[in-house]
Amino acid sequence: MAEAASSTAATPRAAGARGPRDLWRRFRRHRSGVVGLALTTVFALMALLGPVIRPYDPAQADYLNVSAGISAAHWLGTDNYGRDILSRTLVGARYSLSIGVLATAFSALLGSLWGLLTGYLGGWFDTLSGRIIDILLAFPGLLLAIGIIAIAGPGFKNVILATTIFGIPIFARLVRGSALALKERTYIEASQALAARPGRIMFRHVLPNILAPILVYVTLRIGTVILIAASLSFLGLGVQPPTPEWGAMLSEAQLYLAIDPLMAIAPGVAISLAVLGFNLLGDGLRDVLDPRIR
């Protein structure tokens, strides 16, 4: 009986499914999405290869070349300690992207499970969870992250913790709404009539049908988390100097804008392009994966 429920539930997905080649063909025609994919690929390679291809040690001070301009030896100049800005920007990609990817992954996992349970089970559990989500969403994301950092203290791991916590209710609300709509579908009711277990229905029939919006929002969320993590570091509440995280680099550069503007330009441009890349990629995925858009 459960096997019959599986085949019944699989029918809606099969009817509207498109193969990977068709999706890729549609995505290639989405110009902004392709630009976003190119940008995110570049920054992913920076995060993976930055510590290997950096020309200098990002923490090594050189007091004979303090605030040196662009040269053959230092393509983006040096900072107020003589550290190579290009090396620090390359290595900083690993910290900034790690925060964005890890925090978003944890938020998506925990928030999706929470939303799936509340949306499918309903009843008092859904009511209680809805009120908790409303309370968490009442706080602006950055303000909630600052409050968590104030309790846990600054640092790389605590920035991930803070950005994870304020992202959970957002994913929970997204998945809850989709689960509420899906559980009224005929194939879900057929699975229930065939005595399929709730866990099987949720993870075999409901969750696969809401993966597309989750994937799109994950991509968009990474850019937001990178921006918020940089803001926390800029305020002195995130990753601490001399770690070459982009927000921390901006924080150090604010006193030297007139003397050495490249100290701020390099990490600032990196943050802007990384956030832009993930946003464009998310827009492209949304347009390709949404069956209502042709």
Beta strands, then each sheet from edge to edge (+ up, - down):
end
